[in-house]
Amino acid sequence: MVNQSTIMNYRAEPAFQDRSREINEALEKNRQTAFLSHSHKDYELVRRVQAFLRDNGWNVYVAWQAESMPTHTNRETARKIKDKILKLGWFLFLATQNSMVSSWCPWKIGYTDGVK
């Protein structure tokens, strides 16, 4: 287990960097890939978790970084999230006070539980 102080001392990933190409390459080469479920309110923590995991050999997908995601959440957002959850090897849930009360996080957990 990694504690939050370790993560918060980690250098954050760039605010926006579409990692779609890297994720696709990782899938082709059978490398570790993961969908990171989180609350948008944990923006800084998410960036640091992603950097930490990246330095430890993981290719981590964060939905708001993908250029192909709609700017406002809708059915298309849900469809794309489902697609990524199915494609990627792991589903990671960043459990924070914010993610525990999010409307999207429980939905993603429930969806993932039903398909993986």
C-alpha positions in Angstrom: 0.0 0.0 0.0 1.2 3.5 -0.9 0.2 6.3 1.5 -1.1 9.7 0.4 1.9 11.6 1.6 4.2 9.5 -0.7 1.9 10.3 -3.6 1.6 14.0 -2.8 5.4 14.4 -2.8 5.5 12.9 -6.2 5.9 15.1 -9.3 2.6 15.5 -11.0 1.9 14.5 -14.6 1.3 17.4 -17.0 -2.2 18.8 -16.6 -3.4 17.6 -20.0 -1.7 15.0 -22.0 -3.6 12.6 -24.2 -2.2 9.2 -23.5 -4.3 7.3 -26.1 -1.4 6.4 -28.3 0.7 5.2 -25.3 -2.3 3.2 -24.0 -2.8 1.5 -27.4 0.9 0.7 -27.7 0.9 -0.8 -24.3 -2.1 -3.0 -25.1 -0.4 -4.2 -28.3 2.7 -5.1 -26.4 0.7 -6.7 -23.5 2.0 -4.3 -20.9 0.1 -3.3 -17.7 -2.8 -1.0 -18.4 -5.3 0.4 -16.1 -8.4 2.6 -16.0 -8.2 5.0 -13.0 -11.6 5.8 -11.5 -11.5 9.0 -9.4 -13.3 12.2 -8.6 -12.5 15.3 -10.6 -12.2 17.1 -7.3 -9.0 15.1 -6.6 -7.4 16.5 -9.8 -3.9 17.1 -8.2 -3.9 13.7 -6.5 -4.9 12.0 -9.7 -2.0 13.6 -11.6 0.4 12.4 -9.0 -1.0 8.9 -8.7 -0.8 8.6 -12.5 2.9 9.7 -12.5 3.7 7.3 -9.6 2.1 4.4 -11.4 3.7 5.3 -14.7 7.2 5.3 -13.1 6.3 1.8 -11.8 5.5 0.3 -15.2 1.8 1.1 -15.6 0.0 2.8 -18.5 -2.9 4.6 -16.8 -5.9 6.0 -18.5 -7.6 9.0 -17.1 -10.7 9.9 -18.9 -10.4 13.7 -18.8 -7.1 13.5 -20.5 -8.5 11.9 -23.6 -9.2 14.4 -26.5 -11.9 12.1 -27.7 -14.0 12.5 -24.5 -17.0 14.9 -24.8 -16.6 18.2 -22.9 -19.8 17.6 -21.0 -20.8 14.3 -19.6 -23.5 12.5 -21.6 -24.3 9.0 -23.1 -21.2 9.3 -25.3 -19.1 9.7 -22.2 -20.6 6.6 -20.6 -20.1 4.6 -23.8 -16.4 5.6 -24.1 -15.8 4.9 -20.4 -17.3 1.4 -20.8 -15.2 0.8 -23.8 -12.0 1.7 -22.0 -12.9 -0.3 -18.9 -13.4 -3.4 -21.1 -10.2 -2.8 -23.1 -7.8 -2.1 -20.3 -6.3 -4.8 -18.1 -7.0 -3.3 -14.7 -9.6 -1.1 -13.0 -8.2 1.0 -10.2 -10.3 3.1 -7.9 -8.8 6.0 -6.1 -10.7 5.9 -2.9 -11.0 9.4 -1.4 -13.7 11.3 0.4 -14.6 12.9 -2.9 -14.8 9.7 -4.9 -16.9 8.0 -2.3 -19.7 10.5 -2.8 -19.3 10.9 -6.6 -22.2 9.9 -8.8 -19.9 8.5 -11.5 -17.5 6.4 -9.4 -20.1 4.0 -8.0 -21.5 3.6 -11.5 -18.0 2.7 -12.9 -17.4 0.2 -10.1 -20.8 -1.4 -10.7 -20.2 -1.6 -14.4 -16.8 -3.1 -14.0 -18.0 -5.6 -11.4 -20.5 -6.8 -14.0 -18.1 -7.2 -16.9 -14.7 -8.1 -15.4 
